[in-house]
């Protein structure tokens, strides 16, 4: 068998369950991610199927696991990996090292046990296994007469701590050298808070995600304007905007953008008031009350992650740090309310359903298959005063995809076996997906000084993968390199 070789244990039939095995030689392998399957990739209900949780591949020779970032579809099967007997380290970036125990604690409670002593033992085990790696520094993984292997993490711009992985392999006996790059999930350019990813210097083999491999995002100004219009509708219609959001990444980006919108609108309204005061005869147009619009973060897990984001502001981009320098708190502003207890959550659902107080609610989970967002949707989908705003990918087979697809047609969705008509307005703003679009993915490759000879396209729906593959072949052909590129779409 010729090495290196790659086996994909997930993210080949869709966008979840990322798990890739790099076989470096007969005795040494590296695992990149070990995530949960979600949506139709597991079951019609959008829940992780029992048959998809078990580790169904051999752990022989797997020396380490690298976690590109802490989203559940990339790390959610780690408890099952440990239960299957994996003894190696869990390598990740320094921010991910702080976030991963929070994610895996939640996963353990949902999948194994809520017994506090068991949870504490499990977390101690996790923390003993985690090895935090600084960005941009090489880490020696294997050093034998037959194989030298090193890895380096580079910022991926997807969520706090996200990384793409460079693996350098040298085979001293033959003199052969290979660099393999695993993209993980790449962030969109000009996304809030985090700097955009920069292309690697080179790659011989690239494993790249393709979530949005067949489409382009709105630019940041356009999507921010659309977000503002949805908020205006909520204010003028005395309704609630429901935003199903994943606890980490999109939630923090949204809070950042909402703080910016409210700050700008409050300044405008203040200027108008001053103008009217200086001109007593001017008309007094009714102003929307942006200053007191409540932004409700109804997710204890998202609140914990937001606290870590605030703690790790040294990893923010220049724009976000400039806001802090001006005394603004983009992730802890006055309008932001949080609810932790289940009782407080139910009280908030009832209050917003029965009153005409406009509000923005961000609640998990992002695909509406479980979590607190479901109670809001059950209570509000049937009322046209309200809006549902999707800002992230909705996997096939999830209630989120059904609402997104059938909402504009006055359709319905089922929760717990009961039908709920959709009369609320339904919006989608793709730019807040936290994933690079087709242009960003292509730029990640064409920005390299040395282009790869093999690109393995994973983590996407079939058409997205094919579209990205075609685009790459066109780009290589423009340079007369079409014969040097092998595009692989694993099945």
VOGU-78357 format. One record per residue (C-alpha): x, y, z; residue in three letters. Coordinates in steps of 0.05 Angstrom, whole numbers, always signed. Layout:
<torfis>
(torfi (X; Y; Z); Ala) ...
</torfis>
This chain:
<torfis>
(torfi (+0; +0; +0); Unk) (torfi (+25; +69; -18); Unk) (torfi (+28; +122; +37); Unk) (torfi (+3; +170; +57); Unk) (torfi (-70; +149; +47); Unk) (torfi (-134; +178; +73); Unk) (torfi (-198; +143; +96); Unk) (torfi (-260; +184; +109); Unk) (torfi (-304; +160; +167); Unk) (torfi (-354; +217; +160); Unk) (torfi (-375; +281; +123); Unk) (torfi (-378; +244; +57); Unk) (torfi (-453; +239; +48); Unk) (torfi (-469; +308; +75); Unk) (torfi (-444; +363; +120); Unk) (torfi (-438; +329; +188); Unk) (torfi (-399; +274; +223); Unk) (torfi (-331; +299; +202); Unk) (torfi (-278; +247; +215); Unk) (torfi (-217; +234; +171); Unk) (torfi (-160; +184; +182); Unk) (torfi (-92; +200; +154); Unk) (torfi (-52; +135; +149); Unk) (torfi (+21; +157; +149); Unk) (torfi (+53; +88; +145); Unk) (torfi (+39; +17; +168); Unk) (torfi (+42; +35; +241); Unk) (torfi (+22; +108; +248); Unk) (torfi (-44; +143; +235); Unk) (torfi (-74; +210; +253); Unk) (torfi (-148; +224; +263); Unk) (torfi (-175; +293; +242); Unk) (torfi (-240; +307; +279); Unk) (torfi (-292; +258; +306); Unk) (torfi (-360; +290; +299); Unk) (torfi (-433; +273; +306); Unk) (torfi (-479; +260; +247); Unk) (torfi (-541; +304; +244); Unk) (torfi (-604; +313; +204); Unk) (torfi (-624; +264; +149); Unk) (torfi (-553; +236; +152); Unk) (torfi (-578; +201; +216); Unk) (torfi (-653; +198; +221); Unk) (torfi (-716; +232; +195); Unk) (torfi (-725; +266; +262); Unk) (torfi (-658; +301; +256); Unk) (torfi (-629; +266; +316); Unk) (torfi (-564; +228; +319); Unk) (torfi (-581; +156; +303); Unk) (torfi (-557; +103; +352); Unk) (torfi (-523; +65; +295); Unk) (torfi (-482; +127; +277); Unk) (torfi (-454; +139; +347); Unk) (torfi (-410; +78; +354); Unk) (torfi (-338; +80; +329); Unk) (torfi (-342; +30; +272); Unk) (torfi (-269; +33; +251); Unk) (torfi (-205; +4; +280); Unk) (torfi (-164; +48; +327); Unk) (torfi (-100; +9; +313); Unk) (torfi (-43; +56; +299); Unk) (torfi (-82; +120; +312); Unk) (torfi (-32; +160; +352); Unk) (torfi (-70; +225; +362); Unk) (torfi (-135; +262; +348); Unk) (torfi (-134; +333; +321); Unk) (torfi (-197; +374; +334); Unk) (torfi (-202; +429; +281); Unk) (torfi (-256; +465; +322); Unk) (torfi (-308; +449; +375); Unk) (torfi (-373; +446; +336); Unk) (torfi (-410; +382; +354); Unk) (torfi (-408; +355; +282); Unk) (torfi (-332; +356; +289); Unk) (torfi (-321; +333; +361); Unk) (torfi (-387; +302; +385); Unk) (torfi (-364; +229; +380); Unk) (torfi (-302; +240; +423); Unk) (torfi (-337; +208; +483); Unk) (torfi (-351; +146; +441); Unk) (torfi (-279; +147; +415); Unk) (torfi (-253; +145; +487); Unk) (torfi (-303; +91; +504); Unk) (torfi (-277; +50; +445); Unk) (torfi (-207; +51; +475); Unk) (torfi (-172; +110; +444); Unk) (torfi (-112; +128; +488); Unk) (torfi (-77; +184; +449); Unk) (torfi (-76; +259; +459); Unk) (torfi (-128; +307; +434); Unk) (torfi (-91; +363; +397); Unk) (torfi (-125; +430; +386); Unk) (torfi (-113; +505; +387); Unk) (torfi (-106; +543; +453); Unk) (torfi (-177; +575; +448); Unk) (torfi (-207; +507; +431); Unk) (torfi (-173; +477; +492); Unk) (torfi (-217; +524; +535); Unk) (torfi (-280; +511; +495); Unk) (torfi (-276; +436; +484); Unk) (torfi (-289; +414; +556); Unk) (torfi (-353; +456; +556); Unk) (torfi (-377; +423; +492); Unk) (torfi (-359; +353; +513); Unk) (torfi (-390; +362; +582); Unk) (torfi (-456; +379; +548); Unk) (torfi (-448; +320; +500); Unk) (torfi (-433; +273; +558); Unk) (torfi (-495; +295; +597); Unk) (torfi (-539; +286; +536); Unk) (torfi (-510; +219; +513); Unk) (torfi (-484; +184; +576); Unk) (torfi (-501; +209; +645); Unk) (torfi (-519; +271; +685); Unk) (torfi (-490; +242; +749); Unk) (torfi (-443; +297; +773); Unk) (torfi (-388; +250; +797); Unk) (torfi (-386; +214; +730); Unk) (torfi (-386; +281; +693); Unk) (torfi (-328; +306; +736); Unk) (torfi (-287; +241; +724); Unk) (torfi (-300; +246; +650); Unk) (torfi (-280; +320; +646); Unk) (torfi (-216; +305; +685); Unk) (torfi (-200; +251; +633); Unk) (torfi (-214; +300; +576); Unk) (torfi (-170; +354; +606); Unk) (torfi (-113; +305; +616); Unk) (torfi (-116; +286; +542); Unk) (torfi (-120; +357; +513); Unk) (torfi (-55; +386; +486); Unk) (torfi (-63; +459; +468); Unk) (torfi (-21; +481; +408); Unk) (torfi (-5; +553; +391); Unk) (torfi (-22; +575; +321); Unk) (torfi (+34; +578; +269); Unk) (torfi (+82; +532; +306); Unk) (torfi (+103; +462; +284); Unk) (torfi (+92; +405; +332); Unk) (torfi (+130; +340; +324); Unk) (torfi (+83; +281; +324); Unk) (torfi (+127; +223; +300); Unk) (torfi (+203; +218; +296); Unk) (torfi (+229; +150; +275); Unk) (torfi (+280; +126; +224); Unk) (torfi (+222; +109; +178); Unk) (torfi (+177; +170; +188); Unk) (torfi (+181; +242; +211); Unk) (torfi (+113; +274; +220); Unk) (torfi (+96; +344; +244); Unk) (torfi (+32; +385; +247); Unk) (torfi (+17; +459; +249); Unk) (torfi (-49; +494; +263); Unk) (torfi (-68; +557; +225); Unk) (torfi (-127; +603; +239); Unk) (torfi (-189; +583; +199); Unk) (torfi (-235; +641; +217); Unk) (torfi (-296; +596; +227); Unk) (torfi (-307; +602; +302); Unk) (torfi (-262; +621; +360); Unk) (torfi (-205; +570; +361); Unk) (torfi (-219; +540; +293); Unk) (torfi (-159; +516; +253); Unk) (torfi (-139; +484; +189); Unk) (torfi (-86; +430; +197); Unk) (torfi (-20; +424; +159); Unk) (torfi (+14; +357; +164); Unk) (torfi (+85; +349; +140); Unk) (torfi (+109; +278; +126); Unk) (torfi (+180; +257; +110); Unk) (torfi (+202; +186; +95); Unk) (torfi (+278; +185; +107); Unk) (torfi (+289; +118; +73); Unk) (torfi (+261; +142; +6); Unk) (torfi (+271; +217; +13); Unk) (torfi (+197; +229; -3); Unk) (torfi (+162; +289; +27); Unk) (torfi (+88; +305; +29); Unk) (torfi (+46; +361; +58); Unk) (torfi (-27; +346; +71); Unk) (torfi (-75; +401; +90); Unk) (torfi (-143; +389; +124); Unk) (torfi (-186; +452; +118); Unk) (torfi (-234; +436; +175); Unk) (torfi (-289; +489; +167); Unk) (torfi (-265; +554; +136); Unk) (torfi (-294; +621; +156); Unk) (torfi (-324; +672; +111); Unk) (torfi (-283; +734; +94); Unk) (torfi (-303; +798; +131); Unk) (torfi (-342; +759; +183); Unk) (torfi (-349; +794; +250); Unk) (torfi (-300; +785; +307); Unk) (torfi (-249; +737; +276); Unk) (torfi (-197; +750; +221); Unk) (torfi (-208; +713; +155); Unk) (torfi (-165; +652; +140); Unk) (torfi (-103; +659; +99); Unk) (torfi (-84; +608; +46); Unk) (torfi (-29; +558; +63); Unk) (torfi (+38; +565; +29); Unk) (torfi (+29; +498; -5); Unk) (torfi (-5; +430; -4); Unk) (torfi (+7; +365; -41); Unk) (torfi (-60; +336; -18); Unk) (torfi (-117; +380; +6); Unk) (torfi (-180; +356; +42); Unk) (torfi (-230; +413; +36); Unk) (torfi (-300; +426; +61); Unk) (torfi (-354; +446; +10); Unk) (torfi (-415; +467; +52); Unk) (torfi (-427; +526; +6); Unk) (torfi (-387; +500; -53); Unk) (torfi (-443; +517; -102); Unk) (torfi (-462; +588; -80); Unk) (torfi (-439; +657; -60); Unk) (torfi (-456; +695; +3); Unk) (torfi (-482; +765; +9); Unk) (torfi (-429; +816; +27); Unk) (torfi (-427; +838; +99); Unk) (torfi (-459; +906; +87); Unk) (torfi (-517; +875; +48); Unk) (torfi (-532; +822; +100); Unk) (torfi (-526; +872; +157); Unk) (torfi (-577; +916; +120); Unk) (torfi (-624; +856; +112); Unk) (torfi (-616; +839; +186); Unk) (torfi (-634; +910; +203); Unk) (torfi (-697; +907; +160); Unk) (torfi (-720; +844; +197); Unk) (torfi (-709; +880; +263); Unk) (torfi (-749; +940; +238); Unk) (torfi (-807; +894; +222); Unk) (torfi (-805; +866; +293); Unk) (torfi (-806; +935; +323); Unk) (torfi (-861; +962; +279); Unk) (torfi (-904; +899; +283); Unk) (torfi (-895; +886; +358); Unk) (torfi (-869; +817; +342); Unk) (torfi (-811; +772; +360); Unk) (torfi (-754; +753; +314); Unk) (torfi (-735; +681; +328); Unk) (torfi (-663; +663; +309); Unk) (torfi (-645; +589; +315); Unk) (torfi (-571; +591; +326); Unk) (torfi (-514; +544; +345); Unk) (torfi (-485; +560; +413); Unk) (torfi (-417; +578; +388); Unk) (torfi (-396; +620; +329); Unk) (torfi (-459; +646; +297); Unk) (torfi (-489; +668; +363); Unk) (torfi (-429; +711; +380); Unk) (torfi (-426; +740; +309); Unk) (torfi (-499; +758; +313); Unk) (torfi (-492; +792; +381); Unk) (torfi (-434; +832; +353); Unk) (torfi (-474; +855; +292); Unk) (torfi (-536; +870; +334); Unk) (torfi (-495; +913; +382); Unk) (torfi (-469; +951; +321); Unk) (torfi (-538; +962; +291); Unk) (torfi (-568; +985; +357); Unk) (torfi (-508; +1031; +371); Unk) (torfi (-515; +1064; +302); Unk) (torfi (-590; +1071; +305); Unk) (torfi (-588; +1099; +376); Unk) (torfi (-538; +1152; +352); Unk) (torfi (-583; +1170; +294); Unk) (torfi (-644; +1176; +338); Unk) (torfi (-605; +1219; +387); Unk) (torfi (-584; +1265; +331); Unk) (torfi (-656; +1271; +306); Unk) (torfi (-680; +1289; +376); Unk) (torfi (-627; +1343; +382); Unk) (torfi (-647; +1369; +313); Unk) (torfi (-720; +1373; +332); Unk) (torfi (-702; +1407; +398); Unk) (torfi (-664; +1461; +361); Unk) (torfi (-723; +1469; +312); Unk) (torfi (-786; +1473; +355); Unk) (torfi (-833; +1477; +296); Unk) (torfi (-807; +1414; +263); Unk) (torfi (-854; +1354; +259); Unk) (torfi (-845; +1298; +310); Unk) (torfi (-844; +1233; +271); Unk) (torfi (-853; +1171; +314); Unk) (torfi (-785; +1137; +323); Unk) (torfi (-775; +1063; +333); Unk) (torfi (-746; +1050; +402); Unk) (torfi (-680; +1016; +385); Unk) (torfi (-649; +1035; +451); Unk) (torfi (-696; +990; +490); Unk) (torfi (-703; +932; +441); Unk) (torfi (-688; +869; +483); Unk) (torfi (-640; +818; +454); Unk) (torfi (-653; +753; +491); Unk) (torfi (-599; +700; +491); Unk) (torfi (-640; +640; +515); Unk) (torfi (-586; +587; +519); Unk) (torfi (-543; +571; +580); Unk) (torfi (-491; +538; +535); Unk) (torfi (-487; +597; +488); Unk) (torfi (-479; +643; +548); Unk) (torfi (-420; +602; +573); Unk) (torfi (-387; +605; +504); Unk) (torfi (-400; +679; +499); Unk) (torfi (-363; +689; +565); Unk) (torfi (-303; +651; +537); Unk) (torfi (-305; +694; +474); Unk) (torfi (-302; +756; +518); Unk) (torfi (-245; +726; +558); Unk) (torfi (-204; +710; +495); Unk) (torfi (-209; +778; +461); Unk) (torfi (-135; +775; +442); Unk) (torfi (-158; +728; +386); Unk) (torfi (-208; +779; +359); Unk) (torfi (-195; +819; +296); Unk) (torfi (-173; +892; +294); Unk) (torfi (-244; +919; +284); Unk) (torfi (-272; +882; +344); Unk) (torfi (-213; +903; +388); Unk) (torfi (-223; +975; +366); Unk) (torfi (-295; +973; +393); Unk) (torfi (-268; +950; +460); Unk) (torfi (-218; +1006; +460); Unk) (torfi (-275; +1056; +452); Unk) (torfi (-309; +1028; +514); Unk) (torfi (-362; +988; +478); Unk) (torfi (-378; +916; +497); Unk) (torfi (-402; +881; +434); Unk) (torfi (-415; +816; +470); Unk) (torfi (-442; +846; +536); Unk) (torfi (-484; +906; +518); Unk) (torfi (-542; +937; +556); Unk) (torfi (-598; +907; +513); Unk) (torfi (-572; +836; +521); Unk) (torfi (-612; +792; +568); Unk) (torfi (-596; +720; +585); Unk) (torfi (-640; +665; +614); Unk) (torfi (-611; +604; +647); Unk) (torfi (-665; +565; +684); Unk) (torfi (-718; +526; +647); Unk) (torfi (-771; +561; +688); Unk) (torfi (-746; +629; +664); Unk) (torfi (-746; +603; +593); Unk) (torfi (-819; +582; +596); Unk) (torfi (-838; +648; +628); Unk) (torfi (-804; +685; +571); Unk) (torfi (-840; +644; +518); Unk) (torfi (-907; +659; +551); Unk) (torfi (-892; +733; +559); Unk) (torfi (-871; +744; +487); Unk) (torfi (-930; +703; +461); Unk) (torfi (-983; +740; +502); Unk) (torfi (-956; +811; +499); Unk) (torfi (-940; +859; +442); Unk) (torfi (-869; +872; +463); Unk) (torfi (-820; +868; +405); Unk) (torfi (-758; +827; +419); Unk) (torfi (-702; +787; +387); Unk) (torfi (-693; +716; +413); Unk) (torfi (-630; +675; +398); Unk) (torfi (-639; +603; +421); Unk) (torfi (-611; +534; +405); Unk) (torfi (-609; +490; +370); Unk) (torfi (-590; +517; +303); Unk) (torfi (-629; +466; +262); Unk) (torfi (-692; +467; +306); Unk) (torfi (-688; +392; +320); Unk) (torfi (-687; +402; +395); Unk) (torfi (-671; +455; +448); Unk) (torfi (-707; +517; +472); Unk) (torfi (-720; +545; +402); Unk) (torfi (-773; +490; +393); Unk) (torfi (-817; +518; +448); Unk) (torfi (-814; +587; +417); Unk) (torfi (-831; +559; +348); Unk) (torfi (-890; +519; +375); Unk) (torfi (-918; +582; +407); Unk) (torfi (-904; +632; +352); Unk) (torfi (-901; +600; +283); Unk) (torfi (-976; +608; +275); Unk) (torfi (-976; +684; +287); Unk) (torfi (-958; +729; +228); Unk) (torfi (-932; +783; +275); Unk) (torfi (-869; +742; +285); Unk) (torfi (-809; +727; +242); Unk) (torfi (-762; +667; +238); Unk) (torfi (-692; +684; +214); Unk) (torfi (-644; +630; +193); Unk) (torfi (-571; +650; +193); Unk) (torfi (-539; +581; +186); Unk) (torfi (-541; +518; +145); Unk) (torfi (-603; +475; +153); Unk) (torfi (-587; +401; +140); Unk) (torfi (-635; +359; +101); Unk) (torfi (-685; +323; +146); Unk) (torfi (-686; +376; +201); Unk) (torfi (-746; +417; +222); Unk) (torfi (-705; +479; +205); Unk) (torfi (-699; +457; +133); Unk) (torfi (-775; +444; +131); Unk) (torfi (-791; +514; +159); Unk) (torfi (-742; +545; +111); Unk) (torfi (-771; +508; +51); Unk) (torfi (-846; +509; +66); Unk) (torfi (-854; +572; +108); Unk) (torfi (-857; +619; +48); Unk) (torfi (-911; +574; +18); Unk) (torfi (-955; +577; +80); Unk) (torfi (-935; +506; +97); Unk) (torfi (-928; +470; +163); Unk) (torfi (-877; +433; +205); Unk) (torfi (-884; +376; +255); Unk) (torfi (-856; +376; +326); Unk) (torfi (-867; +316; +371); Unk) (torfi (-918; +288; +323); Unk) (torfi (-961; +351; +322); Unk) (torfi (-971; +396; +261); Unk) (torfi (-957; +470; +267); Unk) (torfi (-978; +517; +211); Unk) (torfi (-927; +569; +190); Unk) (torfi (-956; +639; +186); Unk) (torfi (-895; +676; +213); Unk) (torfi (-850; +707; +161); Unk) (torfi (-789; +665; +144); Unk) (torfi (-722; +696; +124); Unk) (torfi (-653; +668; +108); Unk) (torfi (-588; +707; +110); Unk) (torfi (-534; +660; +87); Unk) (torfi (-475; +706; +101); Unk) (torfi (-478; +690; +175); Unk) (torfi (-465; +617; +162); Unk) (torfi (-393; +624; +187); Unk) (torfi (-372; +581; +127); Unk) (torfi (-334; +606; +67); Unk) (torfi (-374; +609; +3); Unk) (torfi (-351; +581; -64); Unk) (torfi (-306; +642; -78); Unk) (torfi (-274; +636; -9); Unk) (torfi (-261; +562; -17); Unk) (torfi (-230; +572; -86); Unk) (torfi (-188; +630; -60); Unk) (torfi (-162; +585; -4); Unk) (torfi (-132; +540; -58); Unk) (torfi (-111; +589; -112); Unk) (torfi (-78; +633; -59); Unk) (torfi (-26; +578; -47); Unk) (torfi (+43; +587; -77); Unk) (torfi (+44; +513; -94); Unk) (torfi (-24; +486; -115); Unk) (torfi (-44; +415; -94); Unk) (torfi (-42; +356; -142); Unk) (torfi (-100; +322; -105); Unk) (torfi (-162; +355; -75); Unk) (torfi (-211; +313; -36); Unk) (torfi (-278; +348; -30); Unk) (torfi (-318; +331; +32); Unk) (torfi (-369; +361; +80); Unk) (torfi (-422; +383; +30); Unk) (torfi (-485; +362; -5); Unk) (torfi (-472; +324; -71); Unk) (torfi (-485; +383; -118); Unk) (torfi (-443; +430; -75); Unk) (torfi (-384; +382; -78); Unk) (torfi (-391; +372; -153); Unk) (torfi (-397; +447; -166); Unk) (torfi (-335; +462; -126); Unk) (torfi (-297; +406; -162); Unk) (torfi (-317; +435; -230); Unk) (torfi (-296; +505; -209); Unk) (torfi (-228; +480; -186); Unk) (torfi (-217; +443; -251); Unk) (torfi (-233; +507; -289); Unk) (torfi (-184; +547; -247); Unk) (torfi (-128; +497; -258); Unk) (torfi (-144; +495; -332); Unk) (torfi (-135; +571; -336); Unk) (torfi (-63; +559; -315); Unk) (torfi (-54; +499; -360); Unk) (torfi (-51; +454; -299); Unk) (torfi (-113; +412; -311); Unk) (torfi (-72; +348; -320); Unk) (torfi (-38; +360; -253); Unk) (torfi (-102; +361; -213); Unk) (torfi (-140; +301; -187); Unk) (torfi (-207; +319; -155); Unk) (torfi (-234; +264; -110); Unk) (torfi (-305; +263; -83); Unk) (torfi (-306; +206; -32); Unk) (torfi (-369; +164; -27); Unk) 
</torfis>
